[in-house]
Amino acid sequence: MDRLEGRVAVITGAGSGIGQASARRLAAEGAKVVVVDMNAESGNAVATEVGGIFVQANVTDADDVARMYRTAFETFGSVDIAFNNAGISPPDDDSILLTGIDAWRRVQEVNLTSVFLCCKEVLPYMQGQGKGSIINTASFVATLGAATSQISYTASKGGVLAMTRELGVQFAREGIRINALSPGPVNTPLLIELFAKDPARAARRLVHIPMGRFADATEIAAAVAFLASDDSSFMTASNFLVDGGISGAYTTPE
């Protein structure tokens, strides 16, 4: 498929996990991909693989964010797709009773403030073109509450969802679509590391998924490609849940 032929996609957190899988998928559909990551080794490797370019950037730094979109525009002449995907889920983000203020702030900066900065910087490029698709990574936990809490992560993703909804409404008549992608648990290095330290938490999470498994990153990347393409042309300000049925389940099958 070549749904994205000639389009330019900027993907944050593209050095691994969902971002890496999305870089591969969007490139396979014809997009020119700008790989953004803090890790130069993995970022360069992904960019080389997909025939794109790598930009090392800290998405919590406004100057870095401005530079990455400027580089994309100067290199390829447009910015058509922004997949604001970078995020963290550190082990010191836990129950509200256990999470310190430093952990809270760090997660908010990476997961929520970065999305604010990315949207703020990319929107003028898309306004100039009269079109564009912004995809912000939220999470199923922005919709459902979890007893096994990661309080700052959950709050940050709720913020991403609310901000996406508002931006989607605000810019709809300028030809810019802005949607939130809400994955369920995905077999990414982030999740594997988290659950390796607490297998009981993984088991508790898994039992609530009707499909009985975690998602593969390629399955989330397929949703990114859909939201980036004209196949989703009447979708904006939406919460696109790709969660294996979690949000629809009252009980799960035995």
N, C-alpha and C positions, 0 to 999 in steps of 0.2 A: 504493500500500500504506500502511496505517496501523498497522503493527505496534507503533509506539512512541507511540501516541496517549495523551496525558495524562502522559507520563513526562518527567522533567527530566534533562538530560544536561549534564555539565560537561566541556568539552574544553580541554585545555591545548595551547598551540602552535597555536591555531585561526585565527591570522591569515593563514596561508599553507599551501601544500602539502597533506599528508594531513589535517591538522587542519581546514583550510578546507573541503576536499571532504567531510569527515565531518560538519562542521556543516551543510552543505547537505543531505546525504543524510539525516541524522537528523531535521532539521527537516521535510524532505519526507515523512518517515514519521510525522510527528505530534508529535515531541518538542519540548519547550521547551528551547532551547539557551543555555547560559551559555558565552560565548566568552572564553577566557582567553589573553592574550598580553602580551608586553612592549611591543609596538608598538601604541600607541593608535590611530594612523590606520588601519592595516589591521584591527585588532581591532574597532574601531567600525564599519567598513565591512561586515565579515562579519556582525556582530550585527544591523545594520540590515537587511541583505539577508535574513537568515533569521528576522527577527522575534523575536530573542532579546535578551539583555543582554550588555554587555561588562564584564569586570573586568580591569583592568590589574594584573598580579601577576608577581613574580619567584618562580618555582617552587622555587628553592633557598632561599628564605626561609620559615621555619616560620610566622611571623606572617602573611605574605601568603597562604600556602596555607590556613591556617585561615580567613582573611577571605573567600577566594573561595568556599569551601563554605558558610560562614555566610551570605554574600550570596545564594547560590543558594537555600538553605533558607528564608531570610526572605522572599525574593521569590516563590518558587513553591511552598513548602510541603513539598518533598521533594527528595532527591537519589537518583535511580534508576539513573543511568548515570554512571560516571566513566571517561573516556577519557584516560589519562595518556600523552600523546603528545609533549610538548615534548622537544626534543633538539637537539644540535649535533654537527657533524662538521667541525671546523676543520682547515685545511691543515697546521698545526704538530703535529697528531696523525698520526704516520707510523709507520715502523718503530720498534721498541723501541730501536734503536741511535741514532735521531735525535730521538725525542720527549723533551722536557724534563719535569721534574717538575711545572712550573706548568701545562703543557698537559694532562698526565695528570690532575691534580687538577681542573682546570676542567671537563673532559669528564665525569669521574666525578660531580661535583656536579650538573651539569645533567641528565645522562642516567640516573643511578642514584639519587643521594640524593633528587632531586625525586620520583621514583616512590615511594620510601620515605615521604617526607613526605605525598604525596597519599593514599596508601593509609591511612596512620596517621590522617589527619584525616577521611577520608570514611567509614571503616568504622563509627564510632559512629552516624552518621546511618542507615546501612543496617541496622545491628543494631536500631535503634529501630523501623525499618519492617518488619524481618523479611524483607527482600529487597533485591536490588541486583545490578548487573553492573559489574564493574571490568575494564577492558581496558587492559593495559599494552603499550606499543610496545617490542618487542624488535627482532630482526632475524634474517635468515637467517644472519648471521655468528655468531650465538650457537650455531648448530648446526654450521657448517662453518668450517674454517680457510682463510684467504686468504694467498697469498704476497705480495699487494699490501696489506700490513697497515696498519690504523689501530688501533694497539694498545690505546689507551684506549677508543675507541669499541667495539671488539670485546669487551673485558673488561667494559665497562659493560652492554652488551646481554646478555652471559652472566649477569651479576648480576641483571638484570631478569627473565630467564627463570627462574633458580633461585628468586628471591624470590617470583615469581608462583606457581610450583608449590607452594611451601610455604604461602603464604597461601590458595591455593585449597583445599588439604587442610584447613587449620586452620578455615576458616569455612564449609565446605561444608554442614554441618548447621544453619547459621543462615539458610539461604536465600540466601546471597551467593555468586555465581559470580565467579571471578577467573581470567582467561585472558590469555595472552600472544599478541599478534599479531606475527608475524615476516614482514614484507614482504621481497621481493627488491628490487633496485634500482628506484627509482621516479623518473619524470620530475618531480622537484620542483625549486624554485629552489636548494635546498641541493646536490642532486646535480649539477645543471647547472653551478653555479658551480665546484664541485670539479673536475668533469671538463673544463670549459673551460680550466682551468689546466693540465690534464694529459690531453690527448686520447688518448695512448697507454694510460693507465690505463683510460680508458673503453672503448677497443677490446678490451683484455685481459678486462675484466669482461663485455662483451657476448657474447663468443664462448662463454661458459660457460652461457648461458641457452638452454635448448632451444627456447623460443618465439621466440628471435631478436630480442627487443626488451625495453626497460624497461617497467615497469607504468605505467599512468596512475593518478593519485591517486584517481580515481573508482572504480577497481577495488579499491583498498584500503579506500575508504570503504564499499563494499558489504559487505566482510568485517566491518567495524566494526559496521554495522547488524545483520548476522546475529548477531554475538556479543552485541550489546546486547539483542536481541529474545528472545522465548520460543522461537523456532525453534532456539535452541542451549541449550535448558533442561537437557539432560543433559551439558553440557560445562562442566567446571571444571578448574583446575590443568593446562590443556593448552597446547601450543605450536601455534598455528594458523598454519601456513606458507602464505603466498600469494606464491610466489617464481618463478612461470613454469617450474617444474620443476627449478630449480637443485639442490635438495637430493636429488633423485631420480636425477640423471644421473651415469653413469659416463663416457660420452662424449656429445657433442651431435651432432645430424645436420648433415651438410654442406649 
